[in-house]
Amino acid sequence: MTTPTDQTPRRTFLGGLRNNFIAGLVVIAPIGLTVWLIWSVVGLVDSFVWPFVPDAYQPEQLLNWAFGHSVADGNWLTVNVRGIGVVVFLIFTITIGWLGKGLLGRSFLRWGEGLVGRMPVVRSIYNGVKQIAETVFAQTESSFEKACLIEYPRKGMWAIGFISTDTKGELLEKVGVGAMTSVFLPTTPNPTSGFLLFVPTCDIKELDMSVEDAAKLVISAGLVYPGETADETQEPHGDVAKMIANAKVEGETR
């Protein structure tokens, strides 16, 4: 016969170390991955930009020129400054954008596109990359109007969508069900991918929440609701770590 003391959960030394290690990962992993990603992207941009910069303007050359050092004297300083290539890239891109908006820049751009348009293989690559760049980076006035609910993937189940435009032309005529609306149905946790649905307007339930709040709800897989405070939606790192540690202890005692 077991006594109440026999059923009391017991924490072993190794179990405590494992729980503390997992709790520490909760705190360290997001910070470490973010720093590593930024560091890697900056290094990638630097490696792409520096080959186009003349040697005389490289940071290492400029620094040694300022101090009067030379390879022959044996006092040459080796410098690897990460991030300057990103600054050069930003300045170059801003300058090209400013020139491209002018009359001379637009004329040169049209001439260049006409030249590329006569090259069979290059034309296909250029047009594809241009469409992707315009879709991702171009800032236009077009945007989703409102967030909504639609019954998907079947009746009785609801999904969040973003209202795009009123369906027009052949699509509306072929279906013949009356007014229809183009709705973008995002996926979780990446709302940039999804499905384009043409839904009867009468079957759409518009939401009062903004498109941004609806996107947060999709990204968080329903964990973050509009109107909730930070204390209600986000646990501090210490509390999250404690929750995971406790969950592990409970799992050991079952």
Secondary structure, DSSP 8 states (H G I E B T S, - for coil): ---GGGGS----HHHHHHHHHHHHHHHHHHHHHHHHHHHHHHHHHHHHHGGGS-GGGSHHHHHHHHHT--TTTT-------TTHHHHHHHHHHHHHHHHHTSHHHHHHHHHHHHHHHT-HHHHHHHHHHHHHHHHHH---S-----EEEEE-SSTT-EEEEEEEEE--HHHHHHH-SS-EEEEEEE-SS-TTSEEEEEEEGGG-EE-SS-HHHHHHHHHTTTS--TT--HHHH---HHHHHHHHHHHHHHHHH-
